[in-house]
Amino acid sequence: MPLRSIQTVQNTHLFLALFISSVLLLAVSANTRYLIPLEAVIRWLAQPIVYIAHLPANAKDAAASYVVSMDELQDRNDQLLKDVSRLNATVAELAHARTTIAQLGNALGYIEENRRNQVVCEIVQVNPNRQRQEVIIDVGARQGIEVDSGVLDPWGVYGRTVEVFADTSRVLLLNDERHATPVLLNRTRQYFIASGNGSDEPLTLDNVNLSSDIQVGDTVVTSGLGGVFPEGLVVGVVETVTDIVAESIKHVTVSPSAHLKSKSYLHVIGPVEQP
């Protein structure tokens, strides 16, 4: 008999033997408890093989979970950065609000303390000439207003009266080129003159020495000199400081605190007694 035929017969016999053995084992296992110890031993021996067989799938799942976790962490990090940016913006707004409240407190504090000597008024006319920052208010000599009386709005120094009629007065605004206000820096107590430069332009401090200690953000208040304003009323905040070395001076601009373009209620204060 050829060798290939012999191998085929042997394979067939082996298959039949394995099949019959499997059927017998299933029958014995289903109807008796004799194979339970053997099953336990086989299961124990097969555990390492099953663990090794599952290693690639477990590694793949772990890698996918790691990638998802990194993406989630990156998303959370981006969200936290956005939250920090919003918080920083809120802190800056609160700091600005605190500064504004302090300025309003100074001005309104003076108004409350000296209300008996003040006259509340409204603007009835604005000078249309852009070269002249002037308004007409609805109080005059009959209400006790005098020339060179200081005028305030709720936020700070607004201007001074330059002409008084029976029931109206002409007010020169703080930012008019003809207006000069004696001031001092609240932080260093240095005295200066703040001059107007026209509409939409900040005030400037005149003749500031190069060695003067002035910083952006310094509060500028009235000095009490000149007899128009008492000491301590808010004029504005230092906006820019530029050294002009060739002339040994500083160019300092001040942003007025008063709302010079607003038609809010104004307060006219009486003359200030000089010491």
SETORNU-976079 format. One record per residue (C-alpha): residue number from 1; residue in one letter; x negated, z, y. Coordinates in Angstrom, 3 decimals, decimal comma. Layout:
<atoms>
+-----+---+----------+----------+----------+
!   k ! r !        u !        w !        v !
+-----+---+----------+----------+----------+
! NUM ! A !        X !        Z !        Y !
...
+-----+---+----------+----------+----------+
</atoms>
This chain:
<atoms>
+-----+---+----------+----------+----------+
!   k ! r !        u !        w !        v !
+-----+---+----------+----------+----------+
!   1 ! M !    0,000 !    0,000 !    0,000 !
!   2 ! P !   -1,406 !   -0,879 !    3,439 !
!   3 ! L !   -2,749 !    1,984 !    5,596 !
!   4 ! R !   -0,236 !    1,355 !    8,432 !
!   5 ! S !    2,720 !    1,627 !    6,008 !
!   6 ! I !    1,372 !    4,905 !    4,628 !
!   7 ! Q !    1,088 !    6,342 !    8,183 !
!   8 ! T !    4,647 !    5,229 !    8,979 !
!   9 ! V !    6,010 !    6,953 !    5,859 !
!  10 ! Q !    4,070 !   10,120 !    6,691 !
!  11 ! N !    5,384 !   10,137 !   10,293 !
!  12 ! T !    8,917 !    9,683 !    9,052 !
!  13 ! H !    8,561 !   12,536 !    6,562 !
!  14 ! L !    7,060 !   14,738 !    9,304 !
!  15 ! F !    9,931 !   13,970 !   11,687 !
!  16 ! L !   12,525 !   14,722 !    8,990 !
!  17 ! A !   10,757 !   17,940 !    8,134 !
!  18 ! L !   10,649 !   19,050 !   11,771 !
!  19 ! F !   14,270 !   18,098 !   12,318 !
!  20 ! I !   15,442 !   19,990 !    9,225 !
!  21 ! S !   13,288 !   22,979 !   10,184 !
!  22 ! S !   14,753 !   22,997 !   13,709 !
!  23 ! V !   18,303 !   22,880 !   12,373 !
!  24 ! L !   17,576 !   25,700 !    9,969 !
!  25 ! L !   15,922 !   27,798 !   12,690 !
!  26 ! L !   18,892 !   27,276 !   15,027 !
!  27 ! A !   21,297 !   28,255 !   12,237 !
!  28 ! V !   19,289 !   31,365 !   11,361 !
!  29 ! S !   18,901 !   32,328 !   15,060 !
!  30 ! A !   22,609 !   31,925 !   15,704 !
!  31 ! N !   23,762 !   33,939 !   12,710 !
!  32 ! T !   20,994 !   36,538 !   12,238 !
!  33 ! R !   18,611 !   38,707 !   14,320 !
!  34 ! Y !   15,507 !   38,055 !   12,254 !
!  35 ! L !   13,932 !   35,633 !   14,794 !
!  36 ! I !   14,360 !   37,822 !   17,898 !
!  37 ! P !   10,842 !   39,382 !   17,654 !
!  38 ! L !    9,342 !   35,926 !   17,114 !
!  39 ! E !   11,230 !   34,545 !   20,132 !
!  40 ! A !    9,917 !   37,394 !   22,270 !
!  41 ! V !    6,345 !   36,688 !   21,191 !
!  42 ! I !    6,724 !   32,965 !   21,883 !
!  43 ! R !    8,295 !   33,658 !   25,280 !
!  44 ! W !    5,427 !   36,026 !   26,172 !
!  45 ! L !    2,839 !   33,444 !   25,106 !
!  46 ! A !    4,588 !   30,726 !   27,093 !
!  47 ! Q !    4,714 !   32,646 !   30,402 !
!  48 ! P !    1,155 !   31,661 !   31,561 !
!  49 ! I !    1,855 !   28,041 !   30,678 !
!  50 ! V !    5,137 !   28,078 !   32,658 !
!  51 ! Y !    3,404 !   29,772 !   35,629 !
!  52 ! I !    0,629 !   27,152 !   35,651 !
!  53 ! A !    3,168 !   24,360 !   35,328 !
!  54 ! H !    5,045 !   25,634 !   38,381 !
!  55 ! L !    1,940 !   26,087 !   40,549 !
!  56 ! P !    2,107 !   22,625 !   42,221 !
!  57 ! A !    5,791 !   23,056 !   43,095 !
!  58 ! N !    5,227 !   26,589 !   44,427 !
!  59 ! A !    2,254 !   25,444 !   46,487 !
!  60 ! K !    4,328 !   22,609 !   47,925 !
!  61 ! D !    7,167 !   25,011 !   48,865 !
!  62 ! A !    4,694 !   27,460 !   50,436 !
!  63 ! A !    3,080 !   24,699 !   52,500 !
!  64 ! A !    6,468 !   23,463 !   53,690 !
!  65 ! S !    7,476 !   27,019 !   54,658 !
!  66 ! Y !    4,195 !   27,465 !   56,568 !
!  67 ! V !    4,733 !   24,248 !   58,513 !
!  68 ! V !    8,304 !   25,278 !   59,386 !
!  69 ! S !    7,078 !   28,711 !   60,479 !
!  70 ! M !    4,408 !   27,182 !   62,728 !
!  71 ! D !    6,981 !   24,893 !   64,325 !
!  72 ! E !    9,295 !   27,850 !   64,919 !
!  73 ! L !    6,441 !   29,870 !   66,422 !
!  74 ! Q !    5,534 !   26,986 !   68,715 !
!  75 ! D !    9,160 !   26,668 !   69,848 !
!  76 ! R !    9,342 !   30,407 !   70,509 !
!  77 ! N !    6,037 !   30,278 !   72,389 !
!  78 ! D !    7,310 !   27,429 !   74,584 !
!  79 ! Q !   10,515 !   29,369 !   75,272 !
!  80 ! L !    8,536 !   32,492 !   76,177 !
!  81 ! L !    6,375 !   30,476 !   78,586 !
!  82 ! K !    9,515 !   29,164 !   80,265 !
!  83 ! D !   10,924 !   32,693 !   80,498 !
!  84 ! V !    7,658 !   33,945 !   82,046 !
!  85 ! S !    7,749 !   31,132 !   84,625 !
!  86 ! R !   11,330 !   32,021 !   85,550 !
!  87 ! L !   10,421 !   35,709 !   85,814 !
!  88 ! N !    7,439 !   34,894 !   88,062 !
!  89 ! A !    9,708 !   32,847 !   90,316 !
!  90 ! T !   12,207 !   35,724 !   90,412 !
!  91 ! V !    9,445 !   38,209 !   91,297 !
!  92 ! A !    8,277 !   35,938 !   94,138 !
!  93 ! E !   11,842 !   35,665 !   95,439 !
!  94 ! L !   12,256 !   39,447 !   95,287 !
!  95 ! A !    8,985 !   39,969 !   97,167 !
!  96 ! H !   10,160 !   37,562 !   99,870 !
!  97 ! A !   13,526 !   39,338 !   99,965 !
!  98 ! R !   11,817 !   42,716 !  100,370 !
!  99 ! T !    9,812 !   41,370 !  103,300 !
! 100 ! T !   12,953 !   39,960 !  104,915 !
! 101 ! I !   14,852 !   43,205 !  104,367 !
! 102 ! A !   12,008 !   45,176 !  105,939 !
! 103 ! Q !   12,049 !   42,900 !  108,972 !
! 104 ! L !   15,814 !   43,150 !  109,269 !
! 105 ! G !   15,564 !   46,911 !  108,878 !
! 106 ! N !   13,151 !   47,128 !  111,797 !
! 107 ! A !   15,321 !   45,010 !  114,047 !
! 108 ! L !   18,627 !   46,518 !  113,003 !
! 109 ! G !   17,152 !   50,013 !  113,088 !
! 110 ! Y !   16,305 !   49,529 !  116,739 !
! 111 ! I !   19,752 !   48,087 !  117,373 !
! 112 ! E !   21,458 !   51,108 !  115,787 !
! 113 ! E !   19,270 !   53,613 !  117,640 !
! 114 ! N !   19,824 !   51,961 !  121,018 !
! 115 ! R !   23,324 !   50,526 !  120,687 !
! 116 ! R !   24,526 !   52,218 !  123,906 !
! 117 ! N !   21,979 !   50,293 !  125,958 !
! 118 ! Q !   22,837 !   46,924 !  124,436 !
! 119 ! V !   25,407 !   44,259 !  125,076 !
! 120 ! V !   26,675 !   42,039 !  122,266 !
! 121 ! C !   27,180 !   38,408 !  123,230 !
! 122 ! E !   27,625 !   34,876 !  121,939 !
! 123 ! I !   26,032 !   31,539 !  122,759 !
! 124 ! V !   28,360 !   29,312 !  124,782 !
! 125 ! Q !   26,008 !   26,434 !  125,532 !
! 126 ! V !   22,715 !   25,000 !  124,269 !
! 127 ! N !   20,431 !   23,054 !  126,599 !
! 128 ! P !   20,432 !   19,463 !  125,262 !
! 129 ! N !   16,928 !   18,827 !  126,630 !
! 130 ! R !   14,576 !   19,133 !  123,640 !
! 131 ! Q !   11,738 !   20,052 !  126,002 !
! 132 ! R !   13,590 !   23,210 !  127,037 !
! 133 ! Q !   14,542 !   25,795 !  124,428 !
! 134 ! E !   17,343 !   27,494 !  126,340 !
! 135 ! V !   20,883 !   28,748 !  125,704 !
! 136 ! I !   23,672 !   30,160 !  127,867 !
! 137 ! I !   25,271 !   33,422 !  126,743 !
! 138 ! D !   28,691 !   34,781 !  127,703 !
! 139 ! V !   27,563 !   37,950 !  129,518 !
! 140 ! G !   26,069 !   38,381 !  132,986 !
! 141 ! A !   25,708 !   40,676 !  135,969 !
! 142 ! R !   29,211 !   42,121 !  135,560 !
! 143 ! Q !   28,214 !   43,338 !  132,106 !
! 144 ! G !   25,002 !   44,894 !  133,410 !
! 145 ! I !   22,633 !   42,095 !  132,407 !
! 146 ! E !   19,434 !   41,717 !  134,436 !
! 147 ! V !   16,686 !   39,110 !  134,640 !
! 148 ! D !   13,966 !   39,639 !  132,017 !
! 149 ! S !   16,243 !   41,508 !  129,647 !
! 150 ! G !   15,186 !   41,133 !  126,029 !
! 151 ! V !   17,477 !   39,258 !  123,632 !
! 152 ! L !   17,581 !   39,901 !  119,856 !
! 153 ! D !   19,377 !   38,361 !  116,929 !
! 154 ! P !   19,915 !   40,224 !  113,617 !
! 155 ! W !   16,505 !   39,049 !  112,349 !
! 156 ! G !   14,174 !   39,728 !  115,284 !
! 157 ! V !   13,161 !   38,797 !  118,819 !
! 158 ! Y !   15,163 !   35,824 !  120,104 !
! 159 ! G !   14,077 !   35,418 !  123,760 !
! 160 ! R !   14,658 !   36,843 !  127,245 !
! 161 ! T !   17,006 !   36,249 !  130,145 !
! 162 ! V !   15,535 !   34,185 !  132,992 !
! 163 ! E !   18,623 !   33,696 !  135,162 !
! 164 ! V !   21,733 !   35,843 !  135,487 !
! 165 ! F !   25,129 !   34,814 !  136,871 !
! 166 ! A !   28,352 !   36,770 !  137,201 !
! 167 ! D !   29,596 !   36,320 !  133,625 !
! 168 ! T !   26,851 !   34,247 !  131,984 !
! 169 ! S !   23,092 !   34,284 !  131,632 !
! 170 ! R !   20,416 !   31,736 !  130,780 !
! 171 ! V !   18,116 !   32,762 !  127,919 !
! 172 ! L !   14,634 !   31,334 !  127,346 !
! 173 ! L !   14,015 !   31,200 !  123,593 !
! 174 ! L !   10,953 !   32,664 !  121,920 !
! 175 ! N !    9,612 !   29,238 !  120,953 !
! 176 ! D !    9,867 !   27,643 !  124,427 !
! 177 ! E !    6,509 !   26,499 !  125,795 !
! 178 ! R !    7,061 !   28,703 !  128,872 !
! 179 ! H !    7,642 !   31,850 !  126,831 !
! 180 ! A !    4,836 !   34,347 !  126,123 !
! 181 ! T !    5,397 !   37,637 !  124,308 !
! 182 ! P !    2,959 !   40,591 !  124,180 !
! 183 ! V !    2,606 !   41,417 !  120,463 !
! 184 ! L !    0,470 !   43,341 !  118,015 !
! 185 ! L !   -0,323 !   43,014 !  114,321 !
! 186 ! N !    1,555 !   45,664 !  112,421 !
! 187 ! R !   -1,301 !   46,116 !  109,935 !
! 188 ! T !   -4,316 !   46,363 !  112,264 !
! 189 ! R !   -2,624 !   47,316 !  115,588 !
! 190 ! Q !   -4,516 !   44,513 !  117,385 !
! 191 ! Y !   -2,903 !   43,238 !  120,601 !
! 192 ! F !   -2,303 !   39,547 !  121,309 !
! 193 ! I !   -0,028 !   37,147 !  123,205 !
! 194 ! A !    2,353 !   34,974 !  121,183 !
! 195 ! S !    3,154 !   31,673 !  122,924 !
! 196 ! G !    5,917 !   29,193 !  122,158 !
! 197 ! N !    5,170 !   25,557 !  121,355 !
! 198 ! G !    8,580 !   23,903 !  121,470 !
! 199 ! S !   11,296 !   23,112 !  118,966 !
! 200 ! D !   10,385 !   23,129 !  115,238 !
! 201 ! E !    6,883 !   24,406 !  116,020 !
! 202 ! P !    5,535 !   27,857 !  115,097 !
! 203 ! L !    4,266 !   30,291 !  117,702 !
! 204 ! T !    0,530 !   30,645 !  118,322 !
! 205 ! L !   -1,537 !   33,715 !  119,088 !
! 206 ! D !   -3,687 !   33,111 !  122,172 !
! 207 ! N !   -7,450 !   33,759 !  122,407 !
! 208 ! V !   -7,981 !   35,240 !  118,944 !
! 209 ! N !  -11,632 !   36,176 !  118,434 !
! 210 ! L !  -13,381 !   34,785 !  115,359 !
! 211 ! S !  -14,095 !   38,319 !  114,142 !
! 212 ! S !  -10,458 !   39,437 !  114,344 !
! 213 ! D !   -8,961 !   40,740 !  111,102 !
! 214 ! I !   -5,886 !   38,550 !  110,619 !
! 215 ! Q !   -4,401 !   37,484 !  107,305 !
! 216 ! V !   -1,623 !   35,115 !  106,298 !
! 217 ! G !    1,524 !   37,189 !  105,777 !
! 218 ! D !    0,699 !   39,814 !  108,423 !
! 219 ! T !    3,774 !   41,007 !  110,318 !
! 220 ! V !    3,727 !   40,462 !  114,091 !
! 221 ! V !    5,790 !   42,868 !  116,233 !
! 222 ! T !    6,313 !   43,457 !  119,927 !
! 223 ! S !    3,669 !   45,629 !  121,575 !
! 224 ! G !    5,924 !   47,243 !  124,181 !
! 225 ! L !    3,848 !   45,846 !  127,038 !
! 226 ! G !    5,383 !   43,725 !  129,794 !
! 227 ! G !    8,601 !   45,704 !  130,223 !
! 228 ! V !   10,866 !   43,284 !  128,311 !
! 229 ! F !   10,765 !   44,504 !  124,699 !
! 230 ! P !   10,067 !   47,956 !  123,280 !
! 231 ! E !    7,314 !   48,352 !  120,699 !
! 232 ! G !    7,943 !   47,508 !  117,045 !
! 233 ! L !   10,542 !   44,710 !  117,108 !
! 234 ! V !    9,806 !   41,986 !  114,585 !
! 235 ! V !    8,539 !   38,739 !  116,119 !
! 236 ! G !    7,418 !   36,876 !  113,023 !
! 237 ! V !    4,917 !   36,510 !  110,187 !
! 238 ! V !    1,439 !   34,946 !  110,311 !
! 239 ! E !    1,739 !   31,504 !  108,763 !
! 240 ! T !   -1,785 !   30,018 !  109,048 !
! 241 ! V !   -5,240 !   31,239 !  110,051 !
! 242 ! T !   -7,917 !   28,625 !  110,800 !
! 243 ! D !  -11,467 !   29,420 !  111,920 !
! 244 ! I !  -12,751 !   27,215 !  114,757 !
! 245 ! V !  -16,437 !   28,116 !  114,534 !
! 246 ! A !  -17,536 !   25,786 !  117,342 !
! 247 ! E !  -15,339 !   27,690 !  119,812 !
! 248 ! S !  -15,747 !   31,140 !  118,168 !
! 249 ! I !  -11,986 !   31,566 !  117,877 !
! 250 ! K !   -9,264 !   31,529 !  115,254 !
! 251 ! H !   -6,221 !   29,276 !  115,442 !
! 252 ! V !   -3,324 !   31,455 !  114,280 !
! 253 ! T !    0,272 !   30,316 !  113,893 !
! 254 ! V !    3,268 !   32,639 !  113,513 !
! 255 ! S !    6,614 !   31,752 !  111,955 !
! 256 ! P !    9,399 !   33,362 !  114,054 !
! 257 ! S !   11,706 !   35,734 !  112,212 !
! 258 ! A !   14,664 !   35,061 !  114,524 !
! 259 ! H !   16,985 !   32,233 !  113,531 !
! 260 ! L !   16,458 !   30,264 !  116,706 !
! 261 ! K !   18,735 !   27,392 !  115,660 !
! 262 ! S !   21,554 !   29,631 !  114,489 !
! 263 ! K !   24,541 !   30,514 !  116,683 !
! 264 ! S !   24,795 !   34,102 !  115,494 !
! 265 ! Y !   25,741 !   37,090 !  117,617 !
! 266 ! L !   22,978 !   38,247 !  119,971 !
! 267 ! H !   22,080 !   41,608 !  121,515 !
! 268 ! V !   20,824 !   41,921 !  125,079 !
! 269 ! I !   18,722 !   45,034 !  125,623 !
! 270 ! G !   18,045 !   46,782 !  128,905 !
! 271 ! P !   14,673 !   46,927 !  130,694 !
! 272 ! V !   11,955 !   48,937 !  128,974 !
! 273 ! E !   10,440 !   51,791 !  130,907 !
! 274 ! Q !    6,670 !   51,547 !  131,132 !
! 275 ! P !    4,599 !   54,700 !  130,599 !
+-----+---+----------+----------+----------+
</atoms>
